[in-house]
């Protein structure tokens, strides 16, 4: 996800791009997505997170 914000980005909730965990054994988890933020000022008490899912063994 690419966000271009000319002035301020205020995050008060959740901005997440996370991968799912594996559905069965011997499988890898899904890759997290990507966030590209092009902002002048970032503010707020929310969260920004990108993580991959868990694999199963």
PDBQT receptor file of N, H, CA, C and O in Angstrom, charges set to zero:
ATOM      1  N   UNK A   1       0.842  -1.146   0.000  1.00  0.00    +0.000 N 
ATOM      2  CA  UNK A   1       0.000   0.000   0.000  1.00  0.00    +0.000 C 
ATOM      3  C   UNK A   1       0.900   1.226   0.000  1.00  0.00    +0.000 C 
ATOM      4  O   UNK A   1       1.844   1.315   0.785  1.00  0.00    +0.000 OA
ATOM      5  N   UNK A   2       0.608   2.146  -0.865  1.00  0.00    +0.000 N 
ATOM      6  H   UNK A   2      -0.159   2.073  -1.503  1.00  0.00    +0.000 HD
ATOM      7  CA  UNK A   2       1.353   3.400  -0.938  1.00  0.00    +0.000 C 
ATOM      8  C   UNK A   2       0.409   4.536  -0.558  1.00  0.00    +0.000 C 
ATOM      9  O   UNK A   2      -0.657   4.691  -1.154  1.00  0.00    +0.000 OA
ATOM     10  N   UNK A   3       0.797   5.312   0.416  1.00  0.00    +0.000 N 
ATOM     11  H   UNK A   3       1.663   5.186   0.900  1.00  0.00    +0.000 HD
ATOM     12  CA  UNK A   3       0.008   6.472   0.819  1.00  0.00    +0.000 C 
ATOM     13  C   UNK A   3       0.857   7.726   0.677  1.00  0.00    +0.000 C 
ATOM     14  O   UNK A   3       1.917   7.845   1.291  1.00  0.00    +0.000 OA
ATOM     15  N   UNK A   4       0.385   8.647  -0.130  1.00  0.00    +0.000 N 
ATOM     16  H   UNK A   4      -0.476   8.550  -0.630  1.00  0.00    +0.000 HD
ATOM     17  CA  UNK A   4       1.012   9.962  -0.225  1.00  0.00    +0.000 C 
ATOM     18  C   UNK A   4       0.060  10.955   0.426  1.00  0.00    +0.000 C 
ATOM     19  O   UNK A   4      -1.057  11.163  -0.049  1.00  0.00    +0.000 OA
ATOM     20  N   UNK A   5       0.505  11.556   1.500  1.00  0.00    +0.000 N 
ATOM     21  H   UNK A   5       1.412  11.387   1.886  1.00  0.00    +0.000 HD
ATOM     22  CA  UNK A   5      -0.283  12.545   2.226  1.00  0.00    +0.000 C 
ATOM     23  C   UNK A   5       0.515  13.843   2.217  1.00  0.00    +0.000 C 
ATOM     24  O   UNK A   5       1.630  13.895   2.737  1.00  0.00    +0.000 OA
ATOM     25  N   UNK A   6      -0.051  14.878   1.632  1.00  0.00    +0.000 N 
ATOM     26  H   UNK A   6      -0.957  14.835   1.210  1.00  0.00    +0.000 HD
ATOM     27  CA  UNK A   6       0.680  16.136   1.491  1.00  0.00    +0.000 C 
ATOM     28  C   UNK A   6       1.054  16.751   2.833  1.00  0.00    +0.000 C 
ATOM     29  O   UNK A   6       2.145  17.301   2.983  1.00  0.00    +0.000 OA
ATOM     30  N   UNK A   7       0.165  16.660   3.796  1.00  0.00    +0.000 N 
ATOM     31  H   UNK A   7      -0.721  16.213   3.674  1.00  0.00    +0.000 HD
ATOM     32  CA  UNK A   7       0.424  17.306   5.078  1.00  0.00    +0.000 C 
ATOM     33  C   UNK A   7       0.559  16.281   6.201  1.00  0.00    +0.000 C 
ATOM     34  O   UNK A   7       1.641  15.731   6.404  1.00  0.00    +0.000 OA
ATOM     35  N   UNK A   8      -0.523  16.020   6.932  1.00  0.00    +0.000 N 
ATOM     36  H   UNK A   8      -1.402  16.467   6.767  1.00  0.00    +0.000 HD
ATOM     37  CA  UNK A   8      -0.449  15.188   8.134  1.00  0.00    +0.000 C 
ATOM     38  C   UNK A   8      -1.268  13.912   7.983  1.00  0.00    +0.000 C 
ATOM     39  O   UNK A   8      -2.386  13.933   7.468  1.00  0.00    +0.000 OA
ATOM     40  N   UNK A   9      -0.696  12.806   8.437  1.00  0.00    +0.000 N 
ATOM     41  H   UNK A   9       0.212  12.789   8.855  1.00  0.00    +0.000 HD
ATOM     42  CA  UNK A   9      -1.429  11.548   8.564  1.00  0.00    +0.000 C 
ATOM     43  C   UNK A   9      -1.612  11.288  10.049  1.00  0.00    +0.000 C 
ATOM     44  O   UNK A   9      -0.639  11.136  10.789  1.00  0.00    +0.000 OA
ATOM     45  N   UNK A  10      -2.870  11.240  10.481  1.00  0.00    +0.000 N 
ATOM     46  H   UNK A  10      -3.660  11.363   9.880  1.00  0.00    +0.000 HD
ATOM     47  CA  UNK A  10      -3.183  10.956  11.882  1.00  0.00    +0.000 C 
ATOM     48  C   UNK A  10      -3.780   9.561  11.938  1.00  0.00    +0.000 C 
ATOM     49  O   UNK A  10      -4.826   9.299  11.344  1.00  0.00    +0.000 OA
ATOM     50  N   UNK A  11      -3.105   8.660  12.659  1.00  0.00    +0.000 N 
ATOM     51  H   UNK A  11      -2.255   8.872  13.141  1.00  0.00    +0.000 HD
ATOM     52  CA  UNK A  11      -3.573   7.284  12.814  1.00  0.00    +0.000 C 
ATOM     53  C   UNK A  11      -4.093   7.131  14.238  1.00  0.00    +0.000 C 
ATOM     54  O   UNK A  11      -3.325   7.191  15.198  1.00  0.00    +0.000 OA
ATOM     55  N   UNK A  12      -5.388   6.936  14.367  1.00  0.00    +0.000 N 
ATOM     56  H   UNK A  12      -6.013   6.887  13.587  1.00  0.00    +0.000 HD
ATOM     57  CA  UNK A  12      -6.004   6.746  15.679  1.00  0.00    +0.000 C 
ATOM     58  C   UNK A  12      -6.499   5.311  15.851  1.00  0.00    +0.000 C 
ATOM     59  O   UNK A  12      -6.877   4.916  16.954  1.00  0.00    +0.000 OA
ATOM     60  N   UNK A  13      -6.501   4.547  14.799  1.00  0.00    +0.000 N 
ATOM     61  H   UNK A  13      -6.194   4.868  13.903  1.00  0.00    +0.000 HD
ATOM     62  CA  UNK A  13      -6.924   3.147  14.853  1.00  0.00    +0.000 C 
ATOM     63  C   UNK A  13      -5.761   2.246  14.479  1.00  0.00    +0.000 C 
ATOM     64  O   UNK A  13      -4.643   2.426  14.963  1.00  0.00    +0.000 OA
ATOM     65  N   UNK A  14      -6.029   1.276  13.617  1.00  0.00    +0.000 N 
ATOM     66  H   UNK A  14      -6.937   1.130  13.224  1.00  0.00    +0.000 HD
ATOM     67  CA  UNK A  14      -5.012   0.307  13.202  1.00  0.00    +0.000 C 
ATOM     68  C   UNK A  14      -4.783   0.399  11.697  1.00  0.00    +0.000 C 
ATOM     69  O   UNK A  14      -5.737   0.418  10.919  1.00  0.00    +0.000 OA
ATOM     70  N   UNK A  15      -3.525   0.456  11.293  1.00  0.00    +0.000 N 
ATOM     71  H   UNK A  15      -2.751   0.441  11.926  1.00  0.00    +0.000 HD
ATOM     72  CA  UNK A  15      -3.132   0.381   9.894  1.00  0.00    +0.000 C 
ATOM     73  C   UNK A  15      -2.194  -0.812   9.799  1.00  0.00    +0.000 C 
ATOM     74  O   UNK A  15      -0.993  -0.680  10.034  1.00  0.00    +0.000 OA
ATOM     75  N   UNK A  16      -2.738  -1.982   9.453  1.00  0.00    +0.000 N 
ATOM     76  H   UNK A  16      -3.714  -2.089   9.262  1.00  0.00    +0.000 HD
ATOM     77  CA  UNK A  16      -1.982  -3.234   9.475  1.00  0.00    +0.000 C 
ATOM     78  C   UNK A  16      -2.020  -3.904   8.111  1.00  0.00    +0.000 C 
ATOM     79  O   UNK A  16      -3.022  -3.832   7.399  1.00  0.00    +0.000 OA
ATOM     80  N   UNK A  17      -0.928  -4.552   7.757  1.00  0.00    +0.000 N 
ATOM     81  H   UNK A  17      -0.115  -4.611   8.336  1.00  0.00    +0.000 HD
ATOM     82  CA  UNK A  17      -0.840  -5.354   6.540  1.00  0.00    +0.000 C 
ATOM     83  C   UNK A  17      -0.079  -6.622   6.899  1.00  0.00    +0.000 C 
ATOM     84  O   UNK A  17       1.102  -6.760   6.580  1.00  0.00    +0.000 OA
ATOM     85  N   UNK A  18      -0.764  -7.547   7.565  1.00  0.00    +0.000 N 
ATOM     86  H   UNK A  18      -1.723  -7.435   7.824  1.00  0.00    +0.000 HD
ATOM     87  CA  UNK A  18      -0.117  -8.730   8.128  1.00  0.00    +0.000 C 
ATOM     88  C   UNK A  18      -0.481  -9.993   7.358  1.00  0.00    +0.000 C 
ATOM     89  O   UNK A  18      -1.592 -10.126   6.846  1.00  0.00    +0.000 OA
ATOM     90  N   UNK A  19       0.477 -10.922   7.284  1.00  0.00    +0.000 N 
ATOM     91  H   UNK A  19       1.380 -10.814   7.700  1.00  0.00    +0.000 HD
ATOM     92  CA  UNK A  19       0.230 -12.212   6.648  1.00  0.00    +0.000 C 
ATOM     93  C   UNK A  19      -0.490 -13.170   7.583  1.00  0.00    +0.000 C 
ATOM     94  O   UNK A  19      -0.400 -13.043   8.805  1.00  0.00    +0.000 OA
ATOM     95  N   UNK A  20      -1.199 -14.124   7.008  1.00  0.00    +0.000 N 
ATOM     96  H   UNK A  20      -1.271 -14.226   6.016  1.00  0.00    +0.000 HD
ATOM     97  CA  UNK A  20      -1.896 -15.144   7.790  1.00  0.00    +0.000 C 
ATOM     98  C   UNK A  20      -0.924 -16.242   8.207  1.00  0.00    +0.000 C 
ATOM     99  O   UNK A  20       0.084 -16.473   7.541  1.00  0.00    +0.000 OA
ATOM    100  N   UNK A  21      -1.229 -16.910   9.301  1.00  0.00    +0.000 N 
ATOM    101  H   UNK A  21      -2.049 -16.722   9.842  1.00  0.00    +0.000 HD
ATOM    102  CA  UNK A  21      -0.441 -18.067   9.723  1.00  0.00    +0.000 C 
ATOM    103  C   UNK A  21      -0.761 -19.259   8.830  1.00  0.00    +0.000 C 
ATOM    104  O   UNK A  21      -1.805 -19.299   8.178  1.00  0.00    +0.000 OA
ATOM    105  N   UNK A  22       0.159 -20.237   8.808  1.00  0.00    +0.000 N 
ATOM    106  H   UNK A  22       1.007 -20.204   9.337  1.00  0.00    +0.000 HD
ATOM    107  CA  UNK A  22      -0.026 -21.439   7.986  1.00  0.00    +0.000 C 
ATOM    108  C   UNK A  22      -1.264 -22.204   8.430  1.00  0.00    +0.000 C 
ATOM    109  O   UNK A  22      -1.608 -22.214   9.612  1.00  0.00    +0.000 OA
ATOM    110  N   UNK A  23      -1.925 -22.840   7.483  1.00  0.00    +0.000 N 
ATOM    111  H   UNK A  23      -1.645 -22.832   6.523  1.00  0.00    +0.000 HD
ATOM    112  CA  UNK A  23      -3.145 -23.569   7.790  1.00  0.00    +0.000 C 
ATOM    113  C   UNK A  23      -2.915 -25.000   8.214  1.00  0.00    +0.000 C 
ATOM    114  O   UNK A  23      -3.792 -25.602   8.834  1.00  0.00    +0.000 OA
ATOM    115  N   UNK A  24      -1.753 -25.569   7.897  1.00  0.00    +0.000 N 
ATOM    116  H   UNK A  24      -1.041 -25.080   7.393  1.00  0.00    +0.000 HD
ATOM    117  CA  UNK A  24      -1.476 -26.952   8.287  1.00  0.00    +0.000 C 
ATOM    118  C   UNK A  24       0.020 -27.132   8.497  1.00  0.00    +0.000 C 
ATOM    119  O   UNK A  24       0.796 -26.193   8.322  1.00  0.00    +0.000 OA
ATOM    120  N   UNK A  25       0.423 -28.355   8.877  1.00  0.00    +0.000 N 
ATOM    121  H   UNK A  25      -0.208 -29.118   9.019  1.00  0.00    +0.000 HD
ATOM    122  CA  UNK A  25       1.831 -28.593   9.197  1.00  0.00    +0.000 C 
ATOM    123  C   UNK A  25       2.697 -28.550   7.945  1.00  0.00    +0.000 C 
ATOM    124  O   UNK A  25       2.239 -28.805   6.832  1.00  0.00    +0.000 OA
ATOM    125  N   UNK A  26       3.946 -28.223   8.166  1.00  0.00    +0.000 N 
ATOM    126  H   UNK A  26       4.319 -28.016   9.071  1.00  0.00    +0.000 HD
ATOM    127  CA  UNK A  26       4.972 -28.133   7.129  1.00  0.00    +0.000 C 
ATOM    128  C   UNK A  26       4.618 -27.112   6.051  1.00  0.00    +0.000 C 
ATOM    129  O   UNK A  26       4.882 -27.314   4.866  1.00  0.00    +0.000 OA
ATOM    130  N   UNK A  27       4.023 -26.030   6.487  1.00  0.00    +0.000 N 
ATOM    131  H   UNK A  27       3.808 -25.866   7.450  1.00  0.00    +0.000 HD
ATOM    132  CA  UNK A  27       3.683 -24.951   5.562  1.00  0.00    +0.000 C 
ATOM    133  C   UNK A  27       4.202 -23.633   6.121  1.00  0.00    +0.000 C 
ATOM    134  O   UNK A  27       4.286 -23.440   7.334  1.00  0.00    +0.000 OA
ATOM    135  N   UNK A  28       4.541 -22.753   5.226  1.00  0.00    +0.000 N 
ATOM    136  H   UNK A  28       4.473 -22.910   4.241  1.00  0.00    +0.000 HD
ATOM    137  CA  UNK A  28       4.998 -21.437   5.647  1.00  0.00    +0.000 C 
ATOM    138  C   UNK A  28       3.837 -20.478   5.824  1.00  0.00    +0.000 C 
ATOM    139  O   UNK A  28       2.776 -20.643   5.222  1.00  0.00    +0.000 OA
ATOM    140  N   UNK A  29       4.048 -19.501   6.637  1.00  0.00    +0.000 N 
ATOM    141  H   UNK A  29       4.910 -19.366   7.126  1.00  0.00    +0.000 HD
ATOM    142  CA  UNK A  29       3.033 -18.462   6.823  1.00  0.00    +0.000 C 
ATOM    143  C   UNK A  29       3.065 -17.482   5.661  1.00  0.00    +0.000 C 
ATOM    144  O   UNK A  29       4.031 -17.434   4.900  1.00  0.00    +0.000 OA
ATOM    145  N   UNK A  30       2.022 -16.721   5.536  1.00  0.00    +0.000 N 
ATOM    146  H   UNK A  30       1.237 -16.760   6.154  1.00  0.00    +0.000 HD
ATOM    147  CA  UNK A  30       1.941 -15.726   4.471  1.00  0.00    +0.000 C 
ATOM    148  C   UNK A  30       2.836 -14.530   4.756  1.00  0.00    +0.000 C 
ATOM    149  O   UNK A  30       3.028 -14.135   5.906  1.00  0.00    +0.000 OA
ATOM    150  N   UNK A  31       3.371 -13.972   3.696  1.00  0.00    +0.000 N 
ATOM    151  H   UNK A  31       3.214 -14.294   2.762  1.00  0.00    +0.000 HD
ATOM    152  CA  UNK A  31       4.198 -12.776   3.844  1.00  0.00    +0.000 C 
ATOM    153  C   UNK A  31       3.315 -11.597   4.219  1.00  0.00    +0.000 C 
ATOM    154  O   UNK A  31       2.187 -11.479   3.740  1.00  0.00    +0.000 OA
ATOM    155  N   UNK A  32       3.819 -10.746   5.056  1.00  0.00    +0.000 N 
ATOM    156  H   UNK A  32       4.735 -10.842   5.445  1.00  0.00    +0.000 HD
ATOM    157  CA  UNK A  32       3.099  -9.506   5.323  1.00  0.00    +0.000 C 
ATOM    158  C   UNK A  32       3.165  -8.639   4.080  1.00  0.00    +0.000 C 
ATOM    159  O   UNK A  32       4.065  -8.799   3.256  1.00  0.00    +0.000 OA
ATOM    160  N   UNK A  33       2.257  -7.762   3.946  1.00  0.00    +0.000 N 
ATOM    161  H   UNK A  33       1.526  -7.632   4.615  1.00  0.00    +0.000 HD
ATOM    162  CA  UNK A  33       2.282  -6.853   2.803  1.00  0.00    +0.000 C 
ATOM    163  C   UNK A  33       3.339  -5.782   3.013  1.00  0.00    +0.000 C 
ATOM    164  O   UNK A  33       4.303  -5.981   3.752  1.00  0.00    +0.000 OA
ATOM    165  N   UNK A  34       3.152  -4.673   2.373  1.00  0.00    +0.000 N 
ATOM    166  H   UNK A  34       2.368  -4.512   1.773  1.00  0.00    +0.000 HD
ATOM    167  CA  UNK A  34       4.083  -3.570   2.570  1.00  0.00    +0.000 C 
ATOM    168  C   UNK A  34       3.293  -2.278   2.713  1.00  0.00    +0.000 C 
ATOM    169  O   UNK A  34       2.222  -2.116   2.127  1.00  0.00    +0.000 OA
ATOM    170  N   UNK A  35       3.828  -1.386   3.482  1.00  0.00    +0.000 N 
ATOM    171  H   UNK A  35       4.698  -1.518   3.957  1.00  0.00    +0.000 HD
ATOM    172  CA  UNK A  35       3.257  -0.056   3.646  1.00  0.00    +0.000 C 
ATOM    173  C   UNK A  35       4.349   0.951   3.319  1.00  0.00    +0.000 C 
ATOM    174  O   UNK A  35       5.423   0.927   3.919  1.00  0.00    +0.000 OA
ATOM    175  N   UNK A  36       4.078   1.817   2.388  1.00  0.00    +0.000 N 
ATOM    176  H   UNK A  36       3.205   1.837   1.901  1.00  0.00    +0.000 HD
ATOM    177  CA  UNK A  36       4.998   2.896   2.061  1.00  0.00    +0.000 C 
ATOM    178  C   UNK A  36       4.268   4.191   2.368  1.00  0.00    +0.000 C 
ATOM    179  O   UNK A  36       3.292   4.535   1.702  1.00  0.00    +0.000 OA
ATOM    180  N   UNK A  37       4.740   4.899   3.366  1.00  0.00    +0.000 N 
ATOM    181  H   UNK A  37       5.533   4.619   3.906  1.00  0.00    +0.000 HD
ATOM    182  CA  UNK A  37       4.082   6.130   3.794  1.00  0.00    +0.000 C 
ATOM    183  C   UNK A  37       4.952   7.322   3.426  1.00  0.00    +0.000 C 
ATOM    184  O   UNK A  37       6.083   7.442   3.898  1.00  0.00    +0.000 OA
ATOM    185  N   UNK A  38       4.431   8.191   2.594  1.00  0.00    +0.000 N 
ATOM    186  H   UNK A  38       3.513   8.094   2.211  1.00  0.00    +0.000 HD
ATOM    187  CA  UNK A  38       5.119   9.413   2.188  1.00  0.00    +0.000 C 
ATOM    188  C   UNK A  38       4.319  10.575   2.775  1.00  0.00    +0.000 C 
ATOM    189  O   UNK A  38       3.400  11.098   2.146  1.00  0.00    +0.000 OA
ATOM    190  N   UNK A  39       4.688  10.962   3.992  1.00  0.00    +0.000 N 
ATOM    191  H   UNK A  39       5.435  10.537   4.504  1.00  0.00    +0.000 HD
ATOM    192  CA  UNK A  39       3.925  11.989   4.707  1.00  0.00    +0.000 C 
ATOM    193  C   UNK A  39       4.864  13.063   5.237  1.00  0.00    +0.000 C 
ATOM    194  O   UNK A  39       6.056  12.827   5.436  1.00  0.00    +0.000 OA
ATOM    195  N   UNK A  40       4.312  14.225   5.458  1.00  0.00    +0.000 N 
ATOM    196  H   UNK A  40       3.344  14.417   5.296  1.00  0.00    +0.000 HD
ATOM    197  CA  UNK A  40       5.082  15.322   6.026  1.00  0.00    +0.000 C 
ATOM    198  C   UNK A  40       5.136  15.227   7.540  1.00  0.00    +0.000 C 
ATOM    199  O   UNK A  40       6.148  15.557   8.158  1.00  0.00    +0.000 OA
ATOM    200  N   UNK A  41       4.028  14.769   8.141  1.00  0.00    +0.000 N 
ATOM    201  H   UNK A  41       3.206  14.501   7.639  1.00  0.00    +0.000 HD
ATOM    202  CA  UNK A  41       3.942  14.678   9.598  1.00  0.00    +0.000 C 
ATOM    203  C   UNK A  41       3.060  13.494   9.954  1.00  0.00    +0.000 C 
ATOM    204  O   UNK A  41       1.948  13.368   9.441  1.00  0.00    +0.000 OA
ATOM    205  N   UNK A  42       3.549  12.625  10.831  1.00  0.00    +0.000 N 
ATOM    206  H   UNK A  42       4.452  12.728  11.248  1.00  0.00    +0.000 HD
ATOM    207  CA  UNK A  42       2.801  11.457  11.293  1.00  0.00    +0.000 C 
ATOM    208  C   UNK A  42       2.428  11.678  12.751  1.00  0.00    +0.000 C 
ATOM    209  O   UNK A  42       3.280  12.008  13.576  1.00  0.00    +0.000 OA
ATOM    210  N   UNK A  43       1.133  11.492  13.067  1.00  0.00    +0.000 N 
ATOM    211  H   UNK A  43       0.441  11.223  12.396  1.00  0.00    +0.000 HD
ATOM    212  CA  UNK A  43       0.654  11.777  14.411  1.00  0.00    +0.000 C 
ATOM    213  C   UNK A  43      -0.416  10.757  14.793  1.00  0.00    +0.000 C 
ATOM    214  O   UNK A  43      -0.886   9.994  13.948  1.00  0.00    +0.000 OA
ATOM    215  N   UNK A  44      -0.790  10.748  16.054  1.00  0.00    +0.000 N 
ATOM    216  H   UNK A  44      -0.408  11.368  16.740  1.00  0.00    +0.000 HD
ATOM    217  CA  UNK A  44      -1.864   9.885  16.532  1.00  0.00    +0.000 C 
ATOM    218  C   UNK A  44      -1.356   8.846  17.508  1.00  0.00    +0.000 C 
ATOM    219  O   UNK A  44      -0.152   8.686  17.711  1.00  0.00    +0.000 OA
ATOM    220  N   UNK A  45      -2.308   8.140  18.110  1.00  0.00    +0.000 N 
ATOM    221  H   UNK A  45      -3.286   8.270  17.945  1.00  0.00    +0.000 HD
ATOM    222  CA  UNK A  45      -1.974   7.121  19.103  1.00  0.00    +0.000 C 
ATOM    223  C   UNK A  45      -2.275   5.716  18.602  1.00  0.00    +0.000 C 
ATOM    224  O   UNK A  45      -2.249   4.765  19.384  1.00  0.00    +0.000 OA
ATOM    225  N   UNK A  46      -2.560   5.569  17.314  1.00  0.00    +0.000 N 
ATOM    226  H   UNK A  46      -2.581   6.341  16.678  1.00  0.00    +0.000 HD
ATOM    227  CA  UNK A  46      -2.861   4.262  16.735  1.00  0.00    +0.000 C 
ATOM    228  C   UNK A  46      -1.602   3.460  16.474  1.00  0.00    +0.000 C 
ATOM    229  O   UNK A  46      -0.519   3.804  16.948  1.00  0.00    +0.000 OA
ATOM    230  N   UNK A  47      -1.758   2.378  15.705  1.00  0.00    +0.000 N 
ATOM    231  H   UNK A  47      -2.638   2.099  15.319  1.00  0.00    +0.000 HD
ATOM    232  CA  UNK A  47      -0.614   1.506  15.424  1.00  0.00    +0.000 C 
ATOM    233  C   UNK A  47      -0.469   1.266  13.929  1.00  0.00    +0.000 C 
ATOM    234  O   UNK A  47      -1.451   1.224  13.188  1.00  0.00    +0.000 OA
ATOM    235  N   UNK A  48       0.784   1.109  13.503  1.00  0.00    +0.000 N 
ATOM    236  H   UNK A  48       1.582   1.143  14.105  1.00  0.00    +0.000 HD
ATOM    237  CA  UNK A  48       1.138   0.756  12.131  1.00  0.00    +0.000 C 
ATOM    238  C   UNK A  48       1.990  -0.494  12.235  1.00  0.00    +0.000 C 
ATOM    239  O   UNK A  48       2.994  -0.505  12.948  1.00  0.00    +0.000 OA
ATOM    240  N   UNK A  49       1.596  -1.557  11.523  1.00  0.00    +0.000 N 
ATOM    241  H   UNK A  49       0.780  -1.547  10.944  1.00  0.00    +0.000 HD
ATOM    242  CA  UNK A  49       2.277  -2.844  11.694  1.00  0.00    +0.000 C 
ATOM    243  C   UNK A  49       2.262  -3.639  10.391  1.00  0.00    +0.000 C 
ATOM    244  O   UNK A  49       1.255  -3.683   9.684  1.00  0.00    +0.000 OA
ATOM    245  N   UNK A  50       3.394  -4.263  10.091  1.00  0.00    +0.000 N 
ATOM    246  H   UNK A  50       4.212  -4.227  10.665  1.00  0.00    +0.000 HD
ATOM    247  CA  UNK A  50       3.511  -5.187   8.962  1.00  0.00    +0.000 C 
ATOM    248  C   UNK A  50       4.321  -6.382   9.447  1.00  0.00    +0.000 C 
ATOM    249  O   UNK A  50       5.494  -6.235   9.791  1.00  0.00    +0.000 OA
ATOM    250  N   UNK A  51       3.706  -7.566   9.479  1.00  0.00    +0.000 N 
ATOM    251  H   UNK A  51       2.753  -7.685   9.199  1.00  0.00    +0.000 HD
ATOM    252  CA  UNK A  51       4.414  -8.770   9.914  1.00  0.00    +0.000 C 
ATOM    253  C   UNK A  51       4.002  -9.953   9.049  1.00  0.00    +0.000 C 
ATOM    254  O   UNK A  51       2.914  -9.971   8.473  1.00  0.00    +0.000 OA
ATOM    255  N   UNK A  52       4.881 -10.929   8.969  1.00  0.00    +0.000 N 
ATOM    256  H   UNK A  52       5.765 -10.914   9.437  1.00  0.00    +0.000 HD
ATOM    257  CA  UNK A  52       4.545 -12.175   8.285  1.00  0.00    +0.000 C 
ATOM    258  C   UNK A  52       3.826 -13.126   9.228  1.00  0.00    +0.000 C 
ATOM    259  O   UNK A  52       3.918 -12.995  10.448  1.00  0.00    +0.000 OA
ATOM    260  N   UNK A  53       3.107 -14.088   8.651  1.00  0.00    +0.000 N 
ATOM    261  H   UNK A  53       3.032 -14.194   7.660  1.00  0.00    +0.000 HD
ATOM    262  CA  UNK A  53       2.397 -15.077   9.460  1.00  0.00    +0.000 C 
ATOM    263  C   UNK A  53       3.333 -16.163   9.967  1.00  0.00    +0.000 C 
ATOM    264  O   UNK A  53       4.441 -16.317   9.454  1.00  0.00    +0.000 OA
ATOM    265  N   UNK A  54       2.900 -16.909  10.959  1.00  0.00    +0.000 N 
ATOM    266  H   UNK A  54       2.000 -16.784  11.376  1.00  0.00    +0.000 HD
ATOM    267  CA  UNK A  54       3.694 -17.993  11.536  1.00  0.00    +0.000 C 
ATOM    268  C   UNK A  54       3.643 -19.235  10.654  1.00  0.00    +0.000 C 
ATOM    269  O   UNK A  54       2.599 -19.575  10.097  1.00  0.00    +0.000 OA
ATOM    270  N   UNK A  55       4.782 -19.904  10.536  1.00  0.00    +0.000 N 
ATOM    271  H   UNK A  55       5.630 -19.629  10.988  1.00  0.00    +0.000 HD
ATOM    272  CA  UNK A  55       4.830 -21.187   9.850  1.00  0.00    +0.000 C 
ATOM    273  C   UNK A  55       4.501 -22.328  10.806  1.00  0.00    +0.000 C 
ATOM    274  O   UNK A  55       4.529 -22.147  12.023  1.00  0.00    +0.000 OA
ATOM    275  N   UNK A  56       4.189 -23.498  10.264  1.00  0.00    +0.000 N 
ATOM    276  H   UNK A  56       4.166 -23.645   9.275  1.00  0.00    +0.000 HD
ATOM    277  CA  UNK A  56       3.880 -24.684  11.074  1.00  0.00    +0.000 C 
ATOM    278  C   UNK A  56       4.896 -25.774  10.766  1.00  0.00    +0.000 C 
ATOM    279  O   UNK A  56       5.298 -25.947   9.615  1.00  0.00    +0.000 OA
ATOM    280  N   UNK A  57       5.312 -26.510  11.793  1.00  0.00    +0.000 N 
ATOM    281  H   UNK A  57       4.986 -26.370  12.728  1.00  0.00    +0.000 HD
ATOM    282  CA  UNK A  57       6.275 -27.597  11.623  1.00  0.00    +0.000 C 
ATOM    283  C   UNK A  57       5.654 -28.913  11.985  1.00  0.00    +0.000 C 
ATOM    284  O   UNK A  57       6.313 -29.949  11.905  1.00  0.00    +0.000 OA
TER     285      UNK A  57
